[in-house]
Amino acid sequence: MRAFAPWPLIVALSLLPFGCAPGAPERPGGAAASARREPPVVTLAEYRRLRPRMTYLSVRMVVGAPGEELASNYEPTIRGVLPSGFRRIYIWKNPDGSSMTVLFEDDALVLATQSDLR
């Protein structure tokens, strides 16, 4: 098994917008009001069902919805140092701002993180 470098996920996560400006006024009937009415895309129970080496299709079936691709890259072989690999990062976002982010390497789940899932 090859070593995993978490830098692609760290870079992708650092680009995600979190929260809103402090003290920003909230509009009546705006995004927050509609977020309360919409069901979640992904739940904590679904996140806990994920296992290493699951494929994207398997994760999609567990969640019941496709993820949004945040990033993908292919690293060619460096003889004796780095095996080739195709990596993709997907995110599943809920209307309330909670989310799940998953890193796949060669279509196998390597790392999954969640933020405020219920």
Phi, psi and omega in degrees: 000136183272156181290149182252128175259116185283005186300324180298320180290319180298317179296314181296317181293328180290342180271351182285138175281133179239129175068199178221175182298137179298137178078006179291132181291145179258131181280137176296134180073012182278208185299320181295322180292319180288331179295327180291334184270336184274139178288156180290150176281318182226144181242167177297323179298320178292318177302318181291343178278349181289144180226152177304146177073006173295147177277166176301317180299320178297317179295318179299322179291322178296314183284324181088011180206151177287151175270163176266125180285121179270319184201155173209150176203158177239129177251115180291164181293134168247109190309122177080355184241306187225119176288155180292154179193145177250123183243141176224144177240128179240153175229142172244118183250140174262157179301333181277002179098347177289158184200168173228133179240134184229134176255128176246138173238119185052045179060030175234129181299126180250320185209136176229136177229157178223155179226111175062026177291150176237000000 
